[in-house]
Amino acid sequence: MSATLTINREPGEHAVWLPSSVMFDTFVEEITRHLDALDSGLATEIRNSTVQGTYGHLDHLSSDQMTALLKAVEDLVMDEVPSLEQLILFTPNDETFIRAKCHYLSSLYELKTLIYVDNRVRNDLSAQSTILVSKDIKWTAPGWTAQLTAELLYSSPEIQFHHRETALMLCYIISRPIITLDWSTLAVSHFCAIATGLKNLSHHFKHTDSGHVAYGDKITPVMSAKVRELCNLISADPRTRHCEQDIDDLPAHTVSMLRVLNPEQTEIWKPLKRFKDGLNNLFRGLRKM
């Protein structure tokens, strides 16, 4: 059973979030608890605007309230990322729970984007991001599009379970605004994991009227077109010819990222290794508490 959270009803601005009832109730509980300490009035407004497990609406919120809500959702997402990493690190065999956590995180990413592009938040949506697929081929898209694409790839259960090094690479990427990414030197294992993830995302955005957790007049048509475009560019890259063999011979969750990268590119990924080690040390410390 799904719930409906209406964000905006204006023509050209229509946006709705369609999570499961359980996911909806979890979000309302967590976001209002978070807002109680920051803006108790907004927390009360959201509680009064939602019906448990079924419906809610944000279209009456002011510009200041929507901006505050966006900040709260961003904080909630930042809490969920280490929570997912901790689950995978300490309970890697709990597939059902991890998949549920991935699904919840990806839904929050879509909700965050729906709020981010809302006209009441007044964000500058003109910024562009670029991904260099190869030396001569690049993909350019609105900054929020590149960010959401990378976030949804990161929260993909398939990438989390079968391509952990790629998941950590994506976790590092989404920790800051995406301006330019150079994927022309990515190892085949990472490239193939991303190619598979993009195919799934392309299918996800193909049908805007069914099976969606989020829909928005601003985000869905753009995501549908740009994800498909990036998917086609990556699928045409010569590295994808070796995907099946590479995945069979070098499963990403058992191979060190620094070993599968070209030696001359190793220096680029040292910050990522430090980021990964820092996450692992943090979670081990939390476990001892």
C-alpha positions as CSV (number, residue, x, y, z in Angstrom):
1,M,0.0,0.0,0.0
2,S,1.3,3.4,-0.9
3,A,0.9,6.9,0.5
4,T,0.8,10.3,-1.3
5,L,2.7,13.4,-0.4
6,T,1.7,16.3,-2.6
7,I,4.5,18.9,-2.8
8,N,3.2,21.3,-5.4
9,R,0.0,21.5,-7.5
10,E,0.8,24.4,-9.7
11,P,0.9,23.8,-13.5
12,G,4.5,23.1,-14.6
13,E,5.4,22.7,-10.9
14,H,3.4,19.6,-10.1
15,A,5.3,17.3,-7.8
16,V,4.2,14.3,-5.8
17,W,6.1,11.7,-3.7
18,L,4.5,8.2,-3.6
19,P,6.3,6.1,-0.9
20,S,4.9,3.0,0.8
21,S,2.8,3.6,3.8
22,V,5.5,2.4,6.1
23,M,8.1,4.5,4.5
24,F,5.8,7.6,4.6
25,D,5.2,7.1,8.3
26,T,8.9,6.6,9.0
27,F,9.7,9.8,7.1
28,V,7.1,11.9,8.9
29,E,8.3,10.6,12.3
30,E,11.9,11.2,11.6
31,I,11.6,14.6,9.9
32,T,9.3,16.1,12.5
33,R,11.5,14.8,15.3
34,H,14.4,16.5,13.6
35,L,12.5,19.7,13.0
36,D,11.3,19.9,16.6
37,A,14.7,21.2,17.6
38,L,15.0,23.6,14.7
39,D,11.5,24.8,13.8
40,S,8.8,23.4,16.1
41,G,6.2,25.4,14.2
42,L,7.1,23.7,10.9
43,A,7.1,20.3,12.6
44,T,3.6,20.9,13.9
45,E,2.5,22.1,10.5
46,I,3.7,18.8,8.9
47,R,2.1,16.7,11.5
48,N,-1.2,18.5,10.9
49,S,-0.9,18.1,7.2
50,T,-0.4,14.4,7.1
51,V,-2.7,11.4,7.7
52,Q,-0.9,8.3,9.0
53,G,0.1,5.9,6.3
54,T,-2.0,7.6,3.6
55,Y,-1.7,11.2,2.7
56,G,0.1,14.5,3.2
57,H,0.5,17.8,1.5
58,L,3.2,20.5,1.5
59,D,1.7,22.8,-1.2
60,H,0.6,25.4,1.5
61,L,4.1,25.8,3.0
62,S,5.8,29.2,2.6
63,S,9.1,29.8,0.9
64,D,10.9,30.0,4.2
65,Q,9.2,26.8,5.4
66,M,10.1,24.9,2.2
67,T,13.8,26.0,2.5
68,A,13.9,24.9,6.1
69,L,12.3,21.5,5.2
70,L,14.9,21.0,2.4
71,K,17.7,21.5,4.9
72,A,16.0,19.0,7.3
73,V,15.7,16.4,4.5
74,E,19.3,16.9,3.5
75,D,20.3,16.3,7.2
76,L,18.2,13.2,7.3
77,V,19.8,11.9,4.2
78,M,23.3,12.6,5.7
79,D,22.2,10.4,8.7
80,E,21.0,7.6,6.5
81,V,24.2,7.2,4.4
82,P,26.4,6.1,7.4
83,S,23.5,4.1,8.7
84,L,23.5,2.1,5.4
85,E,27.3,1.7,5.4
86,Q,27.2,0.5,9.0
87,L,24.6,-2.1,8.1
88,I,26.6,-3.5,5.2
89,L,29.8,-3.5,7.2
90,F,28.4,-5.3,10.2
91,T,25.4,-7.3,8.9
92,P,26.3,-8.0,5.2
93,N,24.1,-11.1,5.1
94,D,20.9,-9.3,6.1
95,E,19.8,-8.8,2.5
96,T,16.1,-8.0,3.3
97,F,16.9,-5.2,5.7
98,I,19.7,-3.7,3.5
99,R,17.5,-3.7,0.5
100,A,14.8,-1.9,2.5
101,K,17.3,0.7,3.6
102,C,18.6,1.2,0.1
103,H,15.0,1.7,-1.1
104,Y,14.3,4.2,1.7
105,L,17.5,6.2,0.9
106,S,16.8,6.3,-2.8
107,S,13.3,7.5,-2.1
108,L,14.6,10.2,0.2
109,Y,17.0,11.3,-2.6
110,E,14.1,11.7,-5.0
111,L,12.0,13.6,-2.3
112,K,15.0,15.9,-1.6
113,T,15.3,16.7,-5.3
114,L,11.5,17.4,-5.7
115,I,11.8,19.9,-2.9
116,Y,15.2,21.3,-4.2
117,V,13.7,22.3,-7.6
118,D,10.4,23.6,-6.1
119,N,9.9,27.3,-7.1
120,R,9.4,28.3,-3.5
121,V,12.9,27.3,-2.5
122,R,14.4,29.6,-5.2
123,N,17.5,27.6,-5.9
124,D,19.5,28.5,-9.0
125,L,18.8,25.6,-11.3
126,S,21.0,26.8,-14.2
127,A,24.2,25.3,-12.9
128,Q,25.6,22.5,-15.1
129,S,27.6,19.4,-14.4
130,T,29.8,17.4,-16.8
131,I,30.8,13.8,-16.9
132,L,33.7,12.9,-19.2
133,V,32.8,9.4,-20.4
134,S,35.9,9.2,-22.6
135,K,38.5,11.5,-24.0
136,D,36.2,12.8,-26.7
137,I,32.7,12.2,-25.3
138,K,31.1,14.1,-22.5
139,W,27.7,14.2,-20.9
140,T,26.4,17.6,-19.7
141,A,23.2,18.0,-17.5
142,P,21.7,20.3,-14.9
143,G,23.7,20.0,-11.7
144,W,20.8,18.5,-9.7
145,T,20.3,15.9,-12.4
146,A,23.9,14.7,-12.1
147,Q,23.7,14.7,-8.4
148,L,20.4,12.7,-8.3
149,T,21.8,10.2,-10.9
150,A,24.9,9.6,-8.8
151,E,22.8,9.3,-5.6
152,L,20.4,6.8,-7.1
153,L,23.3,4.7,-8.4
154,Y,24.9,4.7,-4.9
155,S,21.6,3.6,-3.3
156,S,21.1,0.8,-5.8
157,P,20.9,-2.6,-4.0
158,E,22.7,-4.3,-6.9
159,I,25.6,-1.9,-6.7
160,Q,25.7,-2.1,-2.9
161,F,25.7,-5.9,-2.8
162,H,27.8,-6.8,-5.8
163,H,30.1,-3.7,-6.4
164,R,31.0,-2.4,-3.0
165,E,34.1,-0.5,-4.2
166,T,32.0,1.2,-6.8
167,A,29.5,2.1,-4.1
168,L,32.2,3.6,-2.0
169,M,33.4,5.6,-5.0
170,L,29.9,6.9,-5.5
171,C,29.6,7.7,-1.8
172,Y,32.7,9.9,-2.1
173,I,31.3,11.6,-5.3
174,I,28.0,12.5,-3.8
175,S,29.5,13.9,-0.6
176,R,30.0,17.2,-2.5
177,P,28.4,19.1,-5.4
178,I,29.2,17.5,-8.7
179,I,30.8,19.9,-11.2
180,T,33.0,17.7,-13.4
181,L,33.7,14.0,-13.2
182,D,36.3,12.2,-15.2
183,W,35.2,8.7,-15.9
184,S,37.4,8.3,-18.9
185,T,40.0,6.4,-16.8
186,L,37.6,4.3,-14.7
187,A,38.6,0.7,-14.4
188,V,36.4,-1.7,-16.3
189,S,34.8,-3.1,-13.1
190,H,33.5,0.3,-12.0
191,F,32.5,1.2,-15.5
192,C,30.4,-1.9,-15.9
193,A,28.8,-1.5,-12.5
194,I,27.7,2.0,-13.4
195,A,26.5,0.9,-16.9
196,T,24.3,-1.8,-15.3
197,G,23.0,0.7,-12.7
198,L,22.2,3.3,-15.4
199,K,20.2,0.7,-17.4
200,N,18.1,0.0,-14.3
201,L,17.7,3.8,-13.7
202,S,16.7,4.3,-17.4
203,H,13.9,1.7,-17.0
204,H,12.9,3.4,-13.7
205,F,12.3,6.7,-15.4
206,K,10.8,5.3,-18.6
207,H,7.3,5.0,-17.2
208,T,6.3,8.2,-15.4
209,D,2.8,7.0,-14.5
210,S,3.5,3.7,-12.8
211,G,5.9,2.1,-10.3
212,H,7.3,5.5,-9.3
213,V,8.3,6.7,-5.9
214,A,8.4,10.3,-7.1
215,Y,7.1,12.4,-10.0
216,G,7.6,16.0,-10.8
217,D,7.0,18.1,-13.9
218,K,10.5,19.5,-13.5
219,I,12.5,16.4,-12.7
220,T,10.9,13.4,-14.3
221,P,11.1,14.4,-18.0
222,V,14.7,15.7,-17.5
223,M,15.8,12.6,-15.6
224,S,14.2,10.3,-18.1
225,A,16.0,12.0,-21.1
226,K,19.4,12.6,-19.4
227,V,19.7,9.2,-17.8
228,R,18.9,7.5,-21.1
229,E,21.5,9.7,-22.8
230,L,24.2,8.9,-20.3
231,C,23.3,5.2,-20.5
232,N,23.6,5.2,-24.3
233,L,27.0,7.0,-24.1
234,I,28.4,4.5,-21.6
235,S,26.9,1.5,-23.4
236,A,28.7,2.5,-26.5
237,D,32.1,2.8,-24.8
238,P,34.6,0.0,-25.7
239,R,35.0,-0.9,-22.0
240,T,31.5,-2.3,-21.8
241,R,32.6,-5.1,-24.2
242,H,34.5,-6.6,-21.3
243,C,31.8,-6.2,-18.7
244,E,30.6,-9.8,-18.5
245,Q,34.1,-11.2,-18.3
246,D,35.3,-8.6,-15.9
247,I,32.4,-9.1,-13.5
248,D,32.9,-12.8,-13.5
249,D,36.7,-12.7,-13.1
250,L,37.0,-9.7,-10.9
251,P,33.9,-9.3,-8.6
252,A,34.1,-5.7,-7.3
253,H,33.4,-6.7,-3.7
254,T,36.5,-8.9,-3.5
255,V,39.0,-6.7,-5.5
256,S,40.8,-3.7,-4.1
257,M,39.9,-0.6,-6.1
258,L,43.6,0.5,-6.2
259,R,44.6,-2.9,-7.7
260,V,42.0,-2.7,-10.6
261,L,42.8,0.9,-11.5
262,N,45.5,1.7,-14.0
263,P,48.7,2.2,-12.0
264,E,49.2,5.7,-13.4
265,Q,45.8,6.7,-12.1
266,T,46.3,5.4,-8.6
267,E,47.2,8.9,-7.2
268,I,43.8,10.2,-8.1
269,W,42.0,7.7,-5.9
270,K,44.1,8.1,-2.7
271,P,41.5,10.6,-1.2
272,L,38.8,8.0,-1.9
273,K,40.8,5.3,0.0
274,R,41.3,7.6,2.9
275,F,37.5,8.3,2.8
276,K,36.7,4.6,2.8
277,D,39.2,3.9,5.7
278,G,37.7,6.8,7.7
279,L,34.2,5.4,7.3
280,N,35.3,2.0,8.4
281,N,37.1,3.4,11.5
282,L,34.1,5.4,12.4
283,F,31.7,2.5,12.2
284,R,34.1,0.2,14.2
285,G,34.3,2.9,16.8
286,L,30.5,3.2,17.0
287,R,30.2,-0.6,17.4
288,K,32.5,-0.5,20.5
289,M,30.3,2.2,22.2
